[in-house]
Amino acid sequence: MSVQARNQIFFICGFFTALSAENTVISLQRCLAKNSWTDRLQVLASACQLANTCFIASLIGLPATFFNNACFEWSAGGCTFYLVYQLVSTGILIFRATILVRIRWRRSLQILGCTALAGSLLTIMAGIVNQTAYISPDGYCFTNLNWRRTNDIGKSILVVIYLVLLVCFLVPVVNQIQMIRSIGEGEVGTQRLTLVATSFATRVCLAIVGFIVPQLFPVIFGGNNGGIFSGLEGVGFVVQNYFGVVASAIPMDESTKERGTSSCARVIVEEPREVSSRASYAVRVYSSSPIISPRPRDSTKS
């Protein structure tokens, strides 16, 4: 890999390192303001993702002598941060995205999602343990994590998880928006729900794209191409990891940006009681914004 290409790739990694640091600070601010268990886990995920990004950027931009030629050990150290980040971040996303699902299906979906996540991380871990690491002719570390395509398989499982979670979250939100409009509640409630749905969908879609695009690098850049592909593969890891941790975070809300905190709209989703059902469906997504829910009809009016 030429010096110019390596410097350009290192610059891209540095840019996403700065974004990861900003995301960690925002997560920490939210944790200090609300101090819920999900906020504390989000800080852990963001910090591990930042550490993993620093490891990848260092392996790409610094010569092997900086690591005392211990390429495998340093790569495995960075991968440890990746596994912790992915476990916590995706776990948070599973529970947040399924909170609007009917109660009788919610726990099953969460168990299925966690099982798929465990399978994904185990396949990725197999690639980490069996990775090849050596020093390239230009004196930099080179690693190959895709032992028997385990890394591709693990990332593909993550893409499927993200797609399922996207559907699990958007379908109830769309139903709620239609219900609010049907009872003539105006545009205030629907606008906030639409913002929440759009923000969530955008962040999850970016995470999915971040997982898929690096898989196309061998086709786009024609294999190794003088070592450039190995550097671009590292960039792909940095991009997908950043968008992955952003997908699990609560989006910024305009009403709280001025106070330096982040939140999503606080929503109550209620489904009218069916004649054959004994329980209604009521789910709350908490934040600092006002509650949005359809007002009950006045029983005195007919």
C-alpha positions in Angstrom: 0.0 0.0 0.0 1.4 3.4 -0.9 2.1 6.0 1.7 -0.6 8.3 0.3 -3.3 5.6 0.3 -2.4 4.6 3.9 -2.5 8.3 5.0 -5.9 8.8 3.4 -7.3 5.6 5.0 -5.8 6.6 8.4 -7.5 10.1 8.0 -10.9 8.4 7.5 -10.4 6.3 10.5 -9.4 9.4 12.5 -12.6 11.1 11.4 -14.8 8.3 12.7 -12.7 8.1 15.8 -13.7 11.7 16.5 -17.3 10.9 15.8 -17.1 7.9 18.2 -15.6 10.1 20.9 -18.5 12.6 20.5 -21.0 9.8 20.7 -19.4 8.6 23.9 -19.6 12.0 25.5 -23.3 12.3 24.5 -24.0 8.9 26.0 -22.2 9.9 29.2 -24.2 13.2 29.4 -27.4 11.3 29.0 -26.4 8.7 31.7 -25.5 11.5 34.2 -28.9 13.2 33.5 -31.1 10.1 33.7 -28.9 7.3 35.2 -31.0 4.4 33.9 -29.5 0.9 33.4 -29.9 1.2 29.6 -28.0 4.6 29.7 -25.2 3.0 31.7 -24.9 0.1 29.2 -25.0 2.6 26.3 -22.0 4.3 27.8 -20.2 1.0 28.0 -21.0 0.2 24.4 -19.9 3.6 23.2 -16.7 3.5 25.1 -15.8 0.0 23.8 -16.7 1.0 20.3 -14.4 4.0 20.6 -11.6 1.8 22.0 -12.1 -0.6 19.1 -11.9 2.2 16.6 -8.7 3.4 18.1 -7.2 -0.1 17.9 -8.1 -0.4 14.2 -6.8 3.1 13.3 -3.6 2.4 15.1 -3.0 -0.9 13.3 -3.6 0.8 10.0 -1.6 3.9 10.6 1.3 2.8 12.8 4.1 0.4 11.9 4.4 -3.0 13.5 7.4 -1.9 15.5 5.1 0.4 17.5 3.4 -2.8 18.8 6.6 -4.6 19.3 5.7 -6.7 16.3 2.9 -8.3 18.3 0.2 -7.9 15.6 -2.0 -10.9 16.7 -2.1 -9.8 20.3 -3.0 -6.2 19.5 -5.6 -7.2 17.0 -7.2 -9.6 19.5 -7.2 -6.9 22.1 -9.2 -4.6 19.7 -11.5 -7.5 18.9 -12.3 -8.0 22.6 -13.6 -4.4 22.7 -15.6 -5.1 19.6 -17.3 -8.2 21.1 -18.3 -6.3 24.2 -19.6 -3.3 22.2 -21.6 -5.5 19.8 -23.1 -7.6 22.6 -24.2 -4.6 24.7 -25.2 -2.3 21.8 -27.2 -4.9 19.9 -28.8 -6.2 23.1 -30.0 -2.7 23.9 -31.4 -2.4 20.4 -33.3 -5.7 20.7 -35.1 -4.7 23.9 -35.8 -1.1 22.7 -37.1 -2.1 19.3 -39.4 -4.8 20.6 -41.0 -2.7 23.3 -43.9 -1.9 21.1 -44.6 -5.5 20.2 -47.6 -7.2 21.7 -46.8 -8.6 25.2 -47.5 -12.2 24.2 -45.0 -12.0 21.4 -42.4 -9.6 22.9 -40.5 -12.0 25.2 -40.3 -14.7 22.5 -38.9 -12.1 20.0 -36.4 -10.9 22.6 -35.2 -14.4 23.3 -34.9 -15.2 19.6 -33.0 -12.0 19.0 -30.6 -12.7 21.8 -30.0 -16.2 20.6 -29.3 -15.0 17.1 -26.9 -12.4 18.5 -25.1 -15.1 20.5 -24.7 -17.2 17.4 -23.4 -14.2 15.4 -20.8 -13.3 18.0 -19.7 -16.9 18.4 -19.0 -17.2 14.6 -17.1 -13.8 14.7 -15.2 -15.0 17.7 -14.1 -18.1 15.8 -12.6 -15.9 13.1 -10.8 -13.8 15.8 -9.3 -16.9 17.5 -8.2 -18.3 14.1 -7.1 -15.1 12.5 -3.9 -14.8 10.6 -1.6 -12.0 11.5 1.8 -11.1 10.0 3.9 -8.1 9.1 3.6 -6.8 5.5 6.6 -6.0 3.4 6.2 -2.3 4.2 6.4 -3.0 7.9 2.8 -2.8 9.0 0.5 -5.3 10.7 -1.8 -7.3 8.5 -4.7 -9.4 9.8 -7.3 -11.6 8.2 -10.3 -12.3 10.5 -12.4 -14.2 7.9 -11.5 -17.7 8.9 -13.7 -20.0 6.8 -15.9 -16.9 6.2 -17.0 -16.8 9.8 -16.8 -13.0 9.9 -19.1 -12.7 6.9 -21.5 -15.2 8.4 -21.6 -13.4 11.7 -22.1 -10.0 10.1 -24.9 -11.4 7.9 -26.7 -12.7 11.0 -26.5 -9.2 12.4 -28.0 -7.7 9.3 -30.9 -10.1 9.6 -31.4 -9.1 13.2 -31.4 -5.4 12.3 -34.0 -6.0 9.6 -36.3 -7.9 11.9 -36.0 -5.2 14.6 -36.7 -2.5 12.1 -40.0 -4.2 11.2 -40.9 -4.9 14.8 -40.5 -1.2 15.7 -42.0 0.4 12.6 -45.2 -1.6 12.3 -46.7 -0.7 15.7 -45.7 3.0 15.2 -47.4 3.2 11.8 -50.5 1.6 13.3 -50.4 4.1 16.1 -50.1 7.0 13.7 -53.1 5.7 11.7 -55.1 5.3 14.9 -54.4 8.9 16.0 -55.5 10.2 12.6 -58.6 8.1 12.6 -59.9 9.7 15.8 -59.1 13.2 14.6 -56.3 14.1 17.1 -54.6 16.4 14.6 -51.0 16.5 13.5 -49.1 17.1 16.8 -49.1 13.5 17.9 -48.5 12.1 14.4 -45.6 14.5 13.8 -43.7 13.4 16.9 -44.3 9.7 16.2 -43.2 10.2 12.6 -40.0 11.8 13.9 -39.3 8.9 16.2 -40.0 6.4 13.5 -37.9 8.2 10.9 -34.9 8.7 13.3 -34.9 5.0 14.3 -35.4 3.7 10.7 -32.6 6.0 9.4 -30.1 4.9 12.1 -30.9 1.2 11.7 -30.7 1.4 7.9 -27.3 3.2 8.1 -26.1 0.3 10.3 -27.3 -2.2 7.8 -25.6 -0.4 4.9 -22.5 -0.2 7.1 -22.5 -4.0 7.4 -23.3 -4.7 3.8 -20.9 -2.3 1.9 -17.6 -3.7 3.3 -18.6 -7.2 2.1 -18.5 -5.8 -1.5 -14.9 -4.4 -1.2 -13.3 -7.5 -2.7 -15.5 -7.1 -5.8 -15.2 -3.3 -6.0 -11.4 -3.1 -5.5 -10.5 -6.4 -7.0 -9.0 -8.3 -4.1 -5.9 -7.1 -2.3 -4.8 -4.5 -4.8 -1.4 -4.0 -3.3 -2.5 -4.0 0.3 -5.2 -1.3 -0.1 -8.0 -3.8 0.4 -6.7 -4.6 3.9 -6.8 -1.0 4.8 -10.3 -0.5 3.3 -11.5 -3.5 5.2 -10.4 -1.8 8.4 -12.3 1.3 7.3 -15.4 -0.8 6.7 -15.1 -2.2 10.3 -14.8 1.4 11.7 -17.9 2.6 9.7 -20.1 -0.4 10.5 -19.2 -0.2 14.2 -19.9 3.5 14.5 -23.4 3.2 12.9 -24.1 0.1 14.9 -23.6 1.9 18.2 -25.5 4.9 16.9 -28.5 2.7 16.0 -28.9 1.6 19.6 -28.7 5.1 21.0 -31.7 7.4 21.7 -31.9 10.1 19.0 -31.3 13.7 19.7 -34.5 15.7 20.4 -34.6 19.3 19.5 -36.3 20.3 22.8 -33.3 18.9 24.8 -30.3 19.8 22.6 -30.1 23.2 24.2 -29.8 21.6 27.6 -27.0 19.3 26.4 -28.9 16.1 26.8 -30.5 13.6 24.3 -33.8 11.9 24.2 -36.5 10.6 22.0 -40.2 11.4 22.1 -42.0 9.9 25.0 -44.8 7.8 23.6 -47.7 5.8 24.9 -49.1 3.4 22.4 -52.5 2.1 23.3 -54.5 -0.4 21.3 -58.3 -0.4 21.9 -59.6 -3.4 23.8 -61.0 -6.0 21.6 -64.3 -7.8 22.6 -62.5 -11.1 22.8 -59.5 -9.9 24.6 -59.2 -9.4 28.4 -56.2 -7.1 28.3 -55.3 -4.0 26.3 -51.9 -3.3 24.8 -50.1 -0.4 26.6 -46.4 0.3 26.1 -44.4 3.4 27.2 -41.2 4.6 25.7 -39.8 7.1 28.2 -37.9 10.4 27.7 -38.2 14.0 28.7 -40.7 15.0 26.0 -44.4 15.2 26.8 -46.6 12.1 26.7 -48.3 11.6 23.3 -51.3 9.4 23.4 -54.8 9.6 21.9 -57.3 11.2 24.3 -60.1 8.9 25.4 -63.5 9.7 24.0 -65.9 11.5 26.3 -68.5 9.0 27.3 -71.0 11.8 27.8 -70.9 12.6 24.1 -72.5 10.4 21.5 
